[in-house]
Amino acid sequence: MEQVREIVAYHTSKPDGGWSYVWNNAPFFSKQGTHQQPKWLTDGYYFWTDSEHFAHRWGESALAGSYAISRCTVTIEPSKLLDLVGNVEDQLYFEGLLNKVAARYRRVNRALTEVTVPAIIQWARDKNLFPFAAVKAVDNPNGSNSVPYTQRLCAE
């Protein structure tokens, strides 16, 4: 049996329903349409790991106004985590998925600018090529990602 990994994680949310509601119910599942921004890694629970720094930055920029940060411990088997930050094998696996999706887009003559991280993840899930329960990724709003997270980032 695989040993589980515990990750300290921070979840940012609006205090809708009041602070006690957030305290008793966070983290909240986020799905397309919840906020105006497209989902970066498809529908799911979103956390910042290691520090609450980016949880605050996202709360300040995306939620504008009051926000809550919940500290959580995420327990996961390492084989269920696609680590695009610190695992070269996982990065190469994702690059292989990217190449498969890009080839598909070329075959149907669609713009490669439509290939985003969530498009790759959703395609892999649909093809049963995504055995992961979680993804660890780093966002780079300055645009040095080779694959954009959203269409809007691609257009900038």
C-alpha positions in Angstrom: 0.0 0.0 0.0 1.2 3.4 -0.9 2.0 5.8 1.9 -0.2 8.9 1.9 1.1 12.4 1.7 -0.2 15.2 3.8 -0.2 18.7 2.3 -1.0 21.9 4.1 -3.3 23.9 1.9 -5.2 27.1 2.0 -8.7 27.6 0.4 -9.9 31.1 -0.4 -13.7 31.8 -0.6 -16.2 34.6 -0.2 -17.8 34.8 3.2 -21.3 34.2 1.7 -23.6 32.9 4.3 -21.5 34.4 7.1 -18.2 33.5 8.7 -19.7 30.6 10.7 -21.0 29.1 7.4 -17.6 29.2 5.9 -16.0 27.8 9.1 -18.4 24.8 9.0 -18.5 24.2 5.2 -15.2 25.1 3.6 -13.6 24.1 1.3 -16.1 24.7 -1.4 -16.3 22.9 -4.8 -15.7 25.3 -7.7 -17.2 24.7 -11.1 -17.3 26.5 -14.4 -19.6 29.5 -14.0 -19.0 30.0 -10.3 -16.9 33.0 -11.0 -16.3 35.0 -14.2 -12.9 33.5 -14.6 -12.6 30.1 -16.4 -11.5 27.3 -14.2 -7.7 26.8 -14.4 -7.7 23.0 -13.7 -11.3 22.1 -14.5 -14.0 21.7 -11.8 -12.8 20.9 -8.3 -11.5 22.1 -5.0 -8.8 24.8 -5.3 -6.0 25.2 -2.8 -2.8 27.1 -2.5 -0.1 25.0 -0.8 2.9 25.7 1.4 1.9 29.3 2.3 -1.2 31.4 2.4 0.5 34.2 0.4 -1.2 33.4 -2.9 -4.5 32.6 -1.2 -4.5 36.2 -0.1 -3.5 37.5 -3.5 -6.3 35.7 -5.1 -8.8 36.8 -2.5 -7.7 40.5 -3.0 -7.7 40.3 -6.9 -10.5 37.9 -7.8 -13.0 38.3 -4.9 -12.6 42.0 -4.3 -13.8 42.8 -0.8 -14.1 40.4 2.1 -12.8 36.9 1.7 -12.0 34.0 4.0 -9.0 31.7 4.0 -9.4 28.2 5.4 -6.3 26.2 6.4 -6.7 22.5 5.5 -4.7 19.3 5.4 -5.1 17.4 2.2 -4.3 13.7 2.4 -3.5 12.0 -0.9 -1.7 9.0 -2.2 1.3 10.2 -4.3 0.2 8.3 -7.4 -3.1 10.2 -7.3 -1.3 13.6 -7.4 -0.1 15.0 -10.8 2.7 17.3 -9.6 3.5 19.7 -12.4 5.7 21.8 -10.1 8.2 19.4 -8.6 8.0 16.1 -10.4 9.7 15.7 -13.8 8.0 12.4 -14.6 4.6 14.1 -14.1 5.7 17.1 -16.2 6.7 14.7 -19.1 3.4 12.8 -18.7 1.5 16.0 -19.1 3.6 17.1 -22.1 2.7 13.8 -23.7 -1.0 14.6 -23.1 -0.4 18.1 -24.6 1.1 16.6 -27.7 -1.8 14.2 -28.2 -4.4 17.0 -27.7 -2.4 19.3 -30.1 -2.3 16.6 -32.7 -6.1 16.2 -32.4 -6.7 19.9 -32.7 -4.5 20.0 -35.9 -6.5 17.1 -37.4 -9.8 19.0 -37.0 -8.1 22.2 -38.1 -8.8 24.1 -34.8 -6.5 26.8 -33.6 -3.9 25.6 -31.2 -4.6 28.7 -29.1 -7.6 26.7 -27.9 -5.3 24.2 -26.2 -5.4 25.1 -22.5 -4.5 23.3 -19.4 -8.1 22.5 -18.5 -8.8 21.4 -22.1 -5.9 18.9 -21.8 -7.1 17.6 -18.4 -10.7 17.3 -19.6 -9.7 15.4 -22.8 -7.5 13.1 -20.8 -10.3 12.4 -18.3 -12.7 11.7 -21.2 -10.2 9.2 -22.7 -9.5 7.6 -19.3 -5.9 8.8 -19.4 -6.1 10.8 -16.2 -5.8 8.6 -13.1 -5.2 11.6 -10.8 -7.4 13.0 -8.1 -5.5 16.2 -7.8 -3.1 18.5 -9.7 -0.4 20.7 -8.3 0.4 23.5 -10.7 1.9 26.9 -10.6 0.3 29.8 -12.4 2.4 32.5 -14.1 0.3 35.5 -15.0 3.4 37.0 -16.7 2.8 34.6 -19.6 5.9 32.3 -19.5 3.7 29.2 -19.3 4.1 27.2 -22.5 0.4 26.2 -22.2 -2.1 28.8 -21.1 -4.6 28.1 -18.4 -7.3 30.1 -20.0 -8.3 31.6 -23.3 -8.1 35.0 -21.9 -4.5 34.5 -20.9 -3.7 33.3 -24.4 -5.1 36.4 -25.9 -3.0 38.8 -23.8 
